[in-house]
Amino acid sequence: MEKLEGINKQSINPLSTTMFTDSRITLDSLQNYKNHGYLVEEIRKKVANLERNGWQTRFSWVKAHIGVKGNEKADKVAKEAAKSAKSTTTQYEYKKLPKSYLHHVAAEEAKQKWQREWTTCNKAAATKQYFPSVQDSLGIKITLNTTLTAVLTGHGKTRAYLNRFKLRD
């Protein structure tokens, strides 16, 4: 990240640079435009800024731990930065959460709210006999039809239901 920041200040002709990394996941993430991770977006912004200033940028993969001088130095610097609480390099904080995590949290909160409402509701007694827990009912794949709906809700043209309204003996 720091190297990207420093490139723009260099005076090289032609304005061209290649970033080497041993992280295939980083390269794949940069090429996957559906990936909007915080660090991926930060790298994309810095590269876009370089390109606006006339730079040509490329990323390339190198095999790790085989003695590539720059890669070994980068690994060493990364380890030192991870170990030290107060690094002299720029600190990047990860403040954003992945969308998938937020979806998971929202879904769990919705299920808990639904369960509270389901438990405190004084209606749907017949249905609650079959599905006392919201979580359990979510895992069941049921094809609804009129007969099943009548059974689960306690409504329909069953003898017991019609008798309740004095429509049948």
C-alpha positions in Angstrom: 0.0 0.0 0.0 2.8 2.4 0.9 4.7 1.6 -2.3 1.6 2.6 -4.3 1.5 6.0 -2.5 5.2 6.6 -3.2 5.2 5.8 -6.9 3.5 9.0 -8.0 6.3 11.0 -6.6 9.0 9.3 -8.6 10.2 10.6 -11.9 10.6 7.7 -14.2 10.1 7.7 -18.0 8.0 6.1 -19.2 5.6 6.2 -16.3 5.3 2.5 -15.8 5.4 0.2 -12.8 4.8 -3.5 -12.0 3.7 -4.6 -8.5 4.8 -8.0 -7.5 3.0 -10.1 -4.9 3.0 -13.6 -3.7 -0.7 -13.4 -2.9 -2.8 -14.9 -5.6 -5.9 -14.0 -3.6 -4.9 -10.3 -3.8 -4.6 -10.6 -7.6 -7.9 -12.4 -7.9 -9.6 -9.9 -5.6 -8.4 -7.0 -7.7 -9.7 -8.6 -10.9 -13.0 -9.5 -9.4 -15.1 -6.3 -9.6 -17.8 -7.9 -7.4 -15.2 -7.8 -4.5 -15.6 -4.5 -2.7 -13.4 -5.3 0.3 -12.0 -2.3 2.1 -8.3 -3.0 1.2 -9.1 -4.0 -2.3 -11.0 -0.8 -2.9 -8.2 1.2 -1.4 -5.7 -0.4 -3.8 -8.0 0.3 -6.7 -8.3 3.9 -5.7 -4.6 4.4 -5.6 -4.1 2.6 -8.9 -6.8 4.8 -10.5 -5.0 7.9 -9.1 -1.7 6.7 -10.6 -3.4 6.0 -14.0 -5.0 9.5 -14.0 -1.5 10.9 -13.6 -0.3 9.0 -16.7 1.1 5.9 -15.0 0.8 2.4 -16.5 0.3 -0.1 -13.6 0.5 -3.9 -13.7 0.3 -6.6 -11.0 2.2 -9.8 -11.3 2.5 -12.9 -9.1 5.8 -14.3 -7.8 6.3 -17.6 -6.0 6.8 -17.1 -2.2 9.8 -18.1 -0.2 12.2 -19.0 -3.0 14.6 -16.1 -2.5 13.1 -13.4 -4.6 14.9 -10.4 -2.9 12.1 -7.9 -3.0 9.5 -10.4 -1.9 11.6 -11.7 1.0 12.1 -8.1 2.2 8.4 -7.4 1.9 7.7 -10.5 4.0 10.2 -9.4 6.6 8.8 -5.8 6.8 5.2 -7.2 7.1 6.2 -9.5 10.0 8.0 -6.7 11.8 4.9 -4.4 11.4 2.6 -7.2 12.6 4.8 -7.7 15.7 5.3 -4.1 16.7 2.5 -2.2 18.4 3.8 1.1 17.2 5.1 0.8 13.7 6.8 3.7 12.0 4.9 3.0 8.8 1.5 4.2 8.0 -1.2 2.3 9.9 -4.2 1.1 8.0 -7.2 0.2 10.1 -9.9 -2.1 8.9 -13.1 -0.3 9.9 -15.5 -1.9 7.4 -17.3 -5.2 7.7 -18.0 -7.6 4.9 -21.5 -7.4 3.4 -21.9 -11.2 4.1 -21.4 -10.6 7.8 -23.9 -7.7 7.9 -26.4 -9.9 6.0 -25.9 -12.7 8.6 -26.3 -10.3 11.6 -29.5 -8.8 10.1 -30.9 -12.2 9.4 -30.2 -13.4 12.9 -31.8 -10.2 14.4 -34.9 -10.7 12.2 -35.2 -14.3 13.3 -35.0 -13.3 17.0 -37.6 -10.6 16.6 -39.9 -13.0 14.6 -39.5 -15.6 17.4 -40.4 -13.1 20.1 -43.5 -12.0 18.2 -44.4 -15.6 17.4 -44.0 -16.6 21.1 -46.1 -13.7 22.5 -48.8 -13.8 19.8 -52.0 -15.3 21.1 -53.2 -16.4 17.7 -52.2 -19.3 15.4 -52.5 -21.9 18.1 -53.0 -24.7 15.6 -49.9 -23.7 13.5 -47.8 -23.3 16.7 -48.4 -27.0 17.5 -46.6 -27.9 14.3 -44.0 -25.1 14.3 -43.2 -24.0 17.9 -39.9 -22.5 16.8 -39.4 -20.1 13.9 -35.9 -21.5 13.3 -37.1 -25.0 12.9 -39.8 -24.0 10.5 -37.3 -22.1 8.3 -35.4 -25.3 7.6 -38.4 -27.3 6.3 -39.2 -27.3 2.6 -43.0 -27.5 2.3 -45.1 -27.2 -0.8 -48.2 -25.4 0.3 -51.6 -26.4 -0.9 -55.1 -25.8 0.3 -55.4 -29.0 2.4 -52.1 -28.4 4.2 -52.9 -24.7 4.8 -56.3 -25.7 6.3 -54.6 -28.2 8.6 -51.8 -25.8 9.7 -54.1 -22.8 10.3 -57.1 -24.7 11.7 -59.2 -23.0 9.0 -60.9 -24.8 6.1 -63.8 -27.0 5.3 -63.1 -29.6 7.9 -66.0 -30.9 10.0 -64.5 -29.5 13.2 -64.1 -26.0 11.6 -67.6 -26.0 10.1 -69.0 -27.3 13.4 -67.4 -24.4 15.2 -69.6 -22.0 13.2 -72.7 -24.2 13.5 -72.6 -25.0 9.8 -72.3 -28.8 10.3 -72.9 -31.4 13.0 
